[in-house]
Each structure stands twice: as C-alpha cells, then as structure tokens.
C-alpha cells in the first residue's frame, strides 16, 4: 500500500474526505468499502472512549449532542498515544470554542473535573506524611515551610457550581446545584479518587502552595481574601485524604 500517512489519518477521521489514493485490498482492488467500514469503526470506538471519559458531560448534553460533538472533537484532536485512558485531555479547551455549547458555560470546568478524576486514578502512589508532623512542628517553622502534594492530587477552581453539577449527575438524591463558584479538591486516599468541595479560601490556599508559596504566605493570601477562612478544617481534609507527601523547610527541596 503506497498511501500518504497524513492523508490516511485525515481521511480516517473525516467522513467528508474521499478514500486516499493508492489504498487497495490484498487482491489489489480499490479498498473503498473496507476503508469506510474501518473509518466508521474507528470513529465509533473513539466516541465510546470519550463517553467513558466524560460521563457527566455525556449526561448533561445527551446522547445525540455528545456523539455529534465527539465527531468534531476527534477530527480536531486525533489520538496521539496508544494509551486511550488519557484521550480527551483537550476537551476543556475544545468546549470553550465549540459554538453549539456556548450557552453551557460550565461544561469546560466540568470536563476539567472529570479529567482530574481520571488523572488522580492513574496517578503514582507516594506515601503521605504522618499526620502528627504538622501538629509537632513549631508554628514559626511551619509558616516558613512548603508542602508537596501527592501526584494523585488535583485542584479545580471554577466560577460555576462544578461540585454540585457533578454530584447531581452521579448520585441519585443529590440536591440541585446552587449557582455559585466552587473549588474542588480531588484526592486518592485509597483506590478510588475522592471529590471534596472546599471551604471558601481553601482553593486559593492550595493553589498558592502548588505554586511554591510557603505555608505562611499561602495562609495570608487566603485569610486576606476570606475573613472566615477555616484552616483547621482544610488541614483535616488534606491529612485524612493522604494529600501531603512532604514538608520542606527553608531552601530545602
């Protein structure tokens, strides 16, 4: 078979394109029908992968909309790896520019949450710190310390009620989402990822730590933004979910 690979890939994912020139079957005959069947199977398979990766998005928009959207997505973002568990990482950005979904502004952040869950599930296992370390570390040293989070930890900050939307579409008797900004922490204390709705200020605190701020700097930023910032409650969440794997002091890494 003497076929340009780029043309083959483009035609494989775009049913509007004709069968690549030079494509023949084992007997040397034009392989148009075979290629059409193969093209359809690939498109269906990739669509099913996306449905599995974004079950909440699928439920929110419905089967017809999702399948039509997936057809556009897979042409713009064909797989770059044989590991289908990671296919769909460009979905949030895609949804931000997908005109048929422009009135569903929360979809990109819901997609980010679903990606965070998948990444957490496949993240590397790293032992967490012992909970009493934070309790025994003097306050002045704690304020100068930096925290390292587990590879399974993901933070998703949104101006939409992404936790409420996710909950309403994954649990049967969940309350209706309230229209407010929500920050969500994804952790994996055991086998499956855990989704936690963060208290006000907690998202900024964690985000600051992930960007290299000290404990004290992160606390000041959160407390300045939210007067009632509940640090104790947040530390309880981080410790119980095995989110912290290392504490460094001074310039140590």
Secondary structure, DSSP 4 states (H G I P E B T S, - for coil): ----HHHHHHHHH-TTSPPPTT-B-TTSSB-HHHHHHHHHHHHHHHHHHHHHH-HHHHHHH-HHHHHHHHHHHHHHS---SS-GGGTTTTHHHHHHH-GGGTT-TTHHHHHHHHHHHHHHHTSPP-PPPPTHHHHHS-HHHHHH-EEEE-TT-EEEEESS-HHHHHHHTTSTTPPPPPSS-EEEEEE-SSSS-EEEEPPTTHHHHHHHHHTT--HHHHHHHHHHH-TT--HHHHHHHHHHTT-EEEEE-TT--
